[in-house]
Amino acid sequence: MSRWTDWVKKYAREHNTTYGCALSQPKCSATYRREYGLKATAKNEAYFKSAEKASSKAAKQKEYRDTLREKGVYGKKQLRDE
C-alpha cells in the first residue's frame, strides 16, 4: 500500500466514514499535504484559511465570555424588576 492510501484509510476510520467519502473530502487531502509538507492546492489553502478564521472567531468569542464571567454577568439569568 502507498502512504496516501494508508492515510485515507486512517482518516476514514477516525471520522467514521467510508474510504470513498474520505477521498472526496478536501480536509483529508489538506491534512495529508500539511502532514507531509507537500505543496497545497488552492482548494486546500481555502480550507485551512477558513478553518483558521473560524478558530480565531471562536477564540475571540471565548475571550468575550470569560470577560463577562469575570464581571459576573454571563451564565446568570437576568431578572427584571417589575
C-alpha positions as CSV (number, residue, x, y, z in Angstrom):
1,M,0.0,0.0,0.0
2,S,1.1,3.6,-0.5
3,R,1.4,6.3,2.1
4,W,-1.6,8.1,0.6
5,T,-4.0,5.1,0.7
6,D,-2.9,4.3,4.2
7,W,-3.6,7.9,5.1
8,V,-7.1,7.9,3.6
9,K,-8.0,4.6,5.3
10,K,-6.8,6.0,8.7
11,Y,-8.8,9.3,8.0
12,A,-11.9,7.3,7.1
13,R,-11.7,5.2,10.3
14,E,-11.1,8.3,12.5
15,H,-14.0,10.2,11.0
16,N,-16.4,7.2,10.8
17,T,-16.8,7.4,7.1
18,T,-16.1,5.2,4.1
19,Y,-12.9,5.2,2.0
20,G,-14.7,6.7,-1.0
21,C,-16.2,9.5,1.1
22,A,-12.9,10.3,2.7
23,L,-11.3,10.6,-0.8
24,S,-13.9,13.2,-1.7
25,Q,-13.4,15.4,1.4
26,P,-10.9,18.3,0.9
27,K,-10.0,18.1,4.6
28,C,-8.5,14.6,4.1
29,S,-6.2,15.8,1.3
30,A,-5.4,19.0,3.1
31,T,-4.3,17.3,6.3
32,Y,-2.2,14.8,4.3
33,R,-0.5,17.6,2.4
34,R,0.2,19.5,5.6
35,E,1.4,16.5,7.5
36,Y,4.0,15.6,4.8
37,G,5.0,19.1,3.8
38,L,3.6,18.9,0.3
39,K,2.5,21.9,-1.8
40,A,-1.1,22.7,-1.1
41,T,-3.6,23.2,-3.8
42,A,-5.8,26.3,-3.9
43,K,-8.7,24.2,-2.6
44,N,-6.6,23.0,0.4
45,E,-5.4,26.5,1.1
46,A,-9.0,27.8,1.1
47,Y,-10.0,25.1,3.6
48,F,-7.2,25.9,6.0
49,K,-7.8,29.7,5.8
50,S,-11.5,29.2,6.6
51,A,-10.6,26.9,9.5
52,E,-8.1,29.3,10.9
53,K,-10.6,32.1,10.6
54,A,-13.3,30.1,12.4
55,S,-10.9,29.2,15.2
56,S,-9.9,32.8,15.5
57,K,-13.5,33.8,15.8
58,A,-14.2,31.1,18.4
59,A,-11.2,32.3,20.4
60,K,-12.5,35.8,20.4
61,Q,-15.9,34.6,21.5
62,K,-14.4,32.6,24.3
63,E,-12.4,35.6,25.5
64,Y,-15.5,37.7,25.5
65,R,-17.5,35.1,27.5
66,D,-14.6,34.8,30.0
67,T,-14.7,38.6,30.4
68,L,-18.4,38.5,31.1
69,R,-18.0,35.7,33.6
70,E,-15.4,37.7,35.5
71,K,-17.9,40.6,35.6
72,G,-20.5,38.2,36.9
73,V,-22.9,38.7,34.0
74,Y,-22.5,35.6,31.9
75,G,-24.4,32.4,32.8
76,K,-26.8,34.0,35.2
77,K,-30.4,34.7,34.4
78,Q,-31.0,38.4,34.2
79,L,-34.3,39.2,36.0
80,R,-36.2,42.4,35.5
81,D,-37.6,44.3,38.4
82,E,-41.3,44.8,37.6
